Amino acid sequence: MKRAKNSNATSHSMQPAGRHTLLCPLSGRIVRSILCGLVVSTFALIAQAWACNDGPLPEGATKLGFTRLAFNICPNVSDISMDGRGDSAKLYNGVWWDKAVPPKSLYTDNADGSLSISFGGALATVPRTMTPGALPLLRGTDGFFVEFEVSLSDNDHDHFPAVWLMPIEHNQRLDDSYQPDERGFERWIEIDVDEGGFAPGPMGTAISWSGTWPNYTRVRSNPDLYNQRIDRSHRHKFAAGFDPKTLTITFWHDDKIQYVAKGESVPEIARKQNFYVIMNAASHKLNLPYTMNVYGVRAFIPN
């Protein structure tokens, strides 16, 4: 990377939203208005809580033996540090390499408990100062499994939504410059859990970067660019699991394996690095307005 009408389908059998009208048969205009308002508010809270249901352990995490929950967030606007600074927020507005901070109007809470990121928005789990935030970093030395549940407002192929991971060491301080390399020579891995608009379906990619700015070189993994089309206006789960023992990254879509990245695209330096989450809504060319709805992000690590 470098860079949501809600689904008509849902993985949950319970759908609180839209059912409150059946629970307000009370007579009397004032009583009905007050009590029905309470019912509606209660069910809105239930809908939000249900959207953040832990759910079963992802199969990919189970296969790796990563069964300890590192974090599980169903983000909302109150989780965001809008100036991109501080150390106590779960999410931070913008990324360090962009000078401009996106407008706070790009983030909206939805009735179903999801957070909408409008075109141009970008959120990270670390501040722009590239120090830890409230959520823990994911240690490459241990390995991890990360799962995002998202949808888009529509299915236009020009949309460029991305959910991905970067190491905190890749920063303005050049903490990804390691001896015996010359100071300023950087090495890091980028894990694109999913990027929209490149393939008909999901696309997860591992990219090994190295070099001195701005003359970087990269080695990419080989995702299937001719896979089965998906409707991104529906909810989907995109996930990736990094195994430091085998130096492999397994990419998942809706609990099914896409493929396994290995070799030069998953370098040994990944074991030294510590990863944070990025979610953003960009465009390939046309800059069409849209939103990416984020229902939840979960991460698992070894016990």
Secondary structure, DSSP 8 states (H G I E B T S, - for coil): -------S--S-S---TT-GGGG----SHHHHHHHHHHHHHHHHHHHHHHHT---S--HHHHHHT--EEEEEE---GGGEETTS--SS-SEEES-TT-SS---GGGEEE-TTS-EEEETT-EEESS-TT-S--SS--EETTT-EEEEEEEEESS--TTEEEEEEEEETTSSTT-TT--TTS-TTEEEEEEEEEEESSSSSS---EEEEEEEETTEEEEEE----TT-----TTS-EEEEEEEETTTTEEEEEETTEEEEEE-GGGS-GGGGG-EEEEEEEEEESSS----EEEEEEEEEEE--
